[in-house]
């Protein structure tokens, strides 16, 4: 499974990364995390608000720090 975190690298982006990794770990899912910080790449992906999370190329959260439980619900 691949997680892509879109954002500037701010504390909210770091928290979203941590939450996604924790959710995957809690469910026993192996994941790869990619961080996209380039503004043009973020825009090209169709992201209008950061931070954003994509799971396997599907944008699932945009403009918020999803909680561990919210991410788990998507993965379960």
C-alpha positions as CSV (number, residue, x, y, z in Angstrom):
1,X,0.0,0.0,0.0
2,X,1.3,3.5,-0.8
3,X,0.5,6.7,1.1
4,X,1.3,10.0,-0.5
5,X,1.3,13.1,1.8
6,X,0.9,16.4,-0.1
7,X,2.0,19.6,1.7
8,X,4.8,22.0,2.5
9,X,6.4,19.8,5.2
10,X,4.8,21.7,8.0
11,X,3.8,20.3,11.4
12,X,0.3,19.4,10.1
13,X,1.9,17.4,7.3
14,X,4.2,15.6,9.7
15,X,1.2,14.8,12.0
16,X,-0.8,13.4,9.0
17,X,2.2,11.3,8.0
18,X,2.5,9.9,11.6
19,X,-1.2,9.2,11.8
20,X,-1.2,7.3,8.5
21,X,1.8,5.2,9.5
22,X,0.2,4.5,12.9
23,X,-3.1,3.4,11.3
24,X,-1.3,1.1,8.9
25,X,0.8,-0.4,11.7
26,X,-2.2,-0.9,14.0
27,X,-3.9,-2.9,11.2
28,X,-0.8,-4.9,10.3
29,X,-0.5,-3.3,6.8
30,X,2.8,-2.7,5.2
31,X,3.0,0.8,3.6
32,X,5.3,3.0,1.7
33,X,5.1,6.7,2.4
34,X,6.0,9.4,-0.2
35,X,6.0,13.1,0.6
36,X,5.2,15.6,-2.1
37,X,6.3,19.2,-1.2
38,X,6.6,20.7,-4.7
39,X,3.8,23.3,-5.2
40,X,3.5,22.5,-8.9
41,X,3.3,18.8,-8.3
42,X,0.6,19.4,-5.6
43,X,-1.4,21.5,-8.0
44,X,-0.9,18.9,-10.8
45,X,-2.4,16.3,-8.5
46,X,-5.5,18.4,-8.2
47,X,-4.9,19.3,-4.5
48,X,-6.4,22.6,-3.6
49,X,-5.8,22.5,0.2
50,X,-3.0,20.9,2.1
51,X,-2.2,18.7,3.9
52,X,-3.7,16.0,1.8
53,X,-3.5,12.2,1.9
54,X,-3.7,9.8,-1.1
55,X,-3.9,6.1,-0.6
56,X,-2.9,4.1,-3.7
57,X,-3.3,7.2,-5.9
58,X,-6.8,8.0,-4.6
59,X,-7.0,11.3,-2.7
60,X,-8.9,10.5,0.5
61,X,-8.4,13.6,2.7
62,X,-7.7,17.2,1.7
63,X,-7.2,20.3,3.8
64,X,-7.2,18.5,7.2
65,X,-5.2,16.3,9.4
66,X,-7.1,13.0,9.4
67,X,-7.0,11.1,12.7
68,X,-5.7,7.6,13.1
69,X,-9.2,6.3,13.5
70,X,-10.4,8.1,10.3
71,X,-7.6,6.6,8.3
72,X,-8.2,3.1,9.9
73,X,-11.8,3.2,8.7
74,X,-10.6,3.7,5.1
75,X,-8.1,0.9,5.4
76,X,-10.3,-1.7,7.1
